[in-house]
Each structure stands twice: as structure tokens, then as C-alpha cells.
Amino acid sequence: MKIVVVDGATLNPGDLSWQPLMELGSTEVYERSTRSEAIQRCRDAKVIITNKVVIDKETMNELPKLRYIGVTATGFNIIDVEAAKKKGIIVTNVPTYGTASVAQMTFALLLELTQHVGYHAQTVSDGRWCRSSNFCYWDRPLIELADLTMGIIGCGRIGQAVAALARAFGMRVVGFDVAPPDQTSFEYVDIDTLFKASDVVSLHCPLTPQTQQIVSSKTLALMKPTAFIINTSRGPLVNEQELADALNEGRIAGAGMDVLSSEPPSPENPLLKAKNCYITPHIAWATRSARQRLLDVSINNVRAFLANKPVNVVNK
């Protein structure tokens, strides 16, 4: 049986081991593949592992031996799941692996916005403290999180993990979710109330027609001028031009973005030059611990499929 990993470098740039997968069958691992390369490489494959390479109906039509597609991510929009179902191809994902890492990144961005650690550390490296006439200095407001309100949009595992960290900092937490879980430890409010009341709005919801551009001129107009937006979820949750305008005009205080609507972004993306906007290259999920869990679950998904007991199936 042939297994092909079409874009392994995304998950594993070399610090993890593919050996447990190789023990399940004849395995080929490619760092990355174009669509045409994927078709060529997977001609005889029964199992495909992909992270970002799109496997659509047309691609499946070129791969008659294909019986399983494993997505090394939670989102599986790169796969035509209905076409796969009609062809008897099982599609699986990894529903949870990076909860702690994404929650950690949320606060890494927020702490940079409120404490400006990177900026002040750079001024010290530049020799400014050595030349200072005072024993300390700061150029930007240093903001204490205690007693501020964290508004969380999307109250699943990651949202609740962020809420726990917020409470540890002494923050009040409110949440909004189109389908809230039965039990949480914080107050649910409507979306307008969340934007009005929050000192920090943090996005942790999936991208759906209801949540696309949930951050827009309309909701930004509800926010305090001292408030921050954090997005570690999906780029299209934000209208980037309207957020950039709000930042540049001082209508909100700052933003921390780990995701953008197009990745890699165009140099013309308005957030790249927006005031007080920290952007990181979609790395919230990418701690070694999270990637190891992702790889382990992905391999276990293949193992379960081969045992005729598939798990984490998204196209039942």
C-alpha cells in the first residue's frame, strides 16, 4: 500500500519523525507539491496526507486507487468532501491539537500590545539604556490587564482556554458564540454588547457566512478607542481595510494578528503598515509540542483507517 505526504514541510520542517507513518506502508514524503505534482506523485496512492494542497473532485478523478485523505489540520475546506464521499474516499482531520499553543499566542500578542516588550528590549540593545539619565524609561503606555474586560468570540476549546488565562491575569470575561456550549465559566452577551464592553476582543471562531468579516466598520465603531483586537483564528473574520482605517485614525488602540485573509499576504495588505498592528506569520499552532500532537493524531487516523475503524471522519 502506498502512502504519500504531499506537503510535509508545513507540519514537519525536519524536527519531527515520519518513521511511525512509514511503518504503516510504502511512504513517500514531499516537502511541498503543486496540484499537478500531487497528481503525478499520488497516481498509485491509497492514502494521501495533505495540509494545504487542495484535493478537489478533478484531482480525485485522476487518482483511481485513492481511498483515504488525511488532513493535518482542523479545517478541511481544501478537500471536496462531498465528492470524496461519493467516491467512497474517507476524509479525516485533527479536531484538536493546538489549544494551549493558540491560547498562549493570543496572550503573546496581547502582552506585546500592552507591555511593548520587544520594542523596549530593542531600545536597550541599541544602547539607549546605557545613555539614559534616568534609571528607567518607557516610550509607550504600559497597560495592566487586571480589571479589563476580555471579549471572546467563539467559545469552544480555544476560547475557553483563553478565558482561563484571562482570568489568571485578573480580567473579566464575556463571550459570544453562534452556538454556545452548554457550560462555560463566563457570561454570554450579544455581539454588539461584546464589542462595546470589551477592552480586548479576541477571535476564536470558525469562518462561516455568519462570522465572515465579523470585525468591520460597524463593529469597530462600537469599540472603545483604548481597545484591542486579537485574531489567532481565521483571516477573513476581519475586514482588513476597515480595521486598518480604524487603527490609523485612532478609533481603536491596536491589533495583534496571527492570520490574514490571504497567506502569504500581498505587500498591498493595508494591515502591514497600519499603526500599532503586530502581525505574526500564522505561527500560533506551530509550537513543537502542538505539531507533535498533530502528527501523532494524523498517523493514528491512518492506522485506524487501515484497521477498518476510521476515526475523526468529516464526510460520514
Order of alpha helices (4+ residues) and beta strands (2+ residues): beta-alpha-alpha-beta-alpha-beta-alpha-beta-alpha-beta-alpha-alpha-alpha-beta-alpha-beta-beta-alpha-beta-alpha-beta-alpha-beta-beta-alpha
